[in-house]
Amino acid sequence: MEPMDRLPIAHVDYVTDPTDSPNPVGFLLDTLGEPGNLAVIAVGALVLGAILLAWARWRPGEAARGRFIERADGYREYLPWIVRLSAGLVLIGSGLSRVRFLPTDEAGTLFALLLTGTGFLLLVGLAVRPAALVALGAYLVTFIGRPELVMMLDVAGALAVAAVLGPGRPSLDDLLRAAFPRGPGGRAATENLAQGRYDDLVPLLVRLGLGGAFLASGIADKLLVYDQALAAVDRYDLTSVIPASPELWVVGAALVETSLGIAIVAGAFTRLGAVVGFAVLTLAMFALPDDPVVAHVSLFGLSSALVILGGGRWSLDHALLGRIGARIRST
């Protein structure tokens, strides 16, 4: 097994040199052991909890929220296009850069051609379902030997969603079916499997992909390689933006991303989490100008999809939060 300093598991590895991070647990405990650091984190958690409880109790802006959700629900017809673009651009970028999904993992010519080809098919909407399944298979095979690919769970989620949704419109598949309505497999190629018994599967897949990527970023990208994360804080002088110690910066970012990932996977305050995630990604994009943006396109796409979909039936939003809010309001 490779030592920790040789594993390219972190996004910050793109912008800093690999360094040794021998004791992530000790680093976390030492940082939280500082009274000032612990106080900042505790106050932040209390404020966030109070805001969420107040919202559940009084539901301010409920009418506006209802109108927002109603309008967002009308965007469902664009979901296949959003997902195809998100996954396709990442695959094309990876293939042209000759990497296996991660910018730090070089790919051979055949693998690069496979990623470029399937990405192009997704982008134009031709043979979408087979292309998505082939690319997803390539991800899973690579993941077996390169577990650091957990950092790109969003790509796997987007490919799985594309396989369920099909090409949608606009797409070449749709145009070809219109031109040749009796062609072999035409309906199967363009049918949206989410319009039926699989309609609850898509929000779950989106949440697992997006939330899993945030979890991996918070744990693997920050804590497991904390020395690289500290180097990124120093390189971009982030302590001048928010006057906190570098250690608090790293642990705070890890807690934010990990908490966000847990909330999205569980489907708690799902649309809010997706909006916050989009904002976090946007801030990171401007804060780390050397970070390859194309590697994160699927994160932006899945965040947008989750704003449209919400948590779905298999989520805490659906199962618990409505009851909790009603119970709180009745007290």
Protein Blocks (a to p, Z undefined) as FASTA:
>chain_A
ZZfklpcfbfklmmpccdddfblmlmmmmmmmpmklmmmmmmmmmmmmmmmmmmmmnogo
klmmmmmmmmmmmmmmmmmmmmmmmmmmmmmmmmmnopghiaklccdfklmmmmmmmmmm
mmnopaklmmmmmmmmmmmmmmmmmmmlmmmmmmmmmmmmmmmnonmjadfklmmmmmmm
mbghklmmmpcfklcjklmmmmmmmmmmmmmmmmmmmmmmmmmmmmlmmmmmmmnommlm
pgcdfklmmmmmmmmmmmmmmmmmnopaklmmmmmmmmmmmmmmmmmmmbcfklmmmmmm
mmmmmmmnonojmbfklmmmmmmmmmmmmZZ
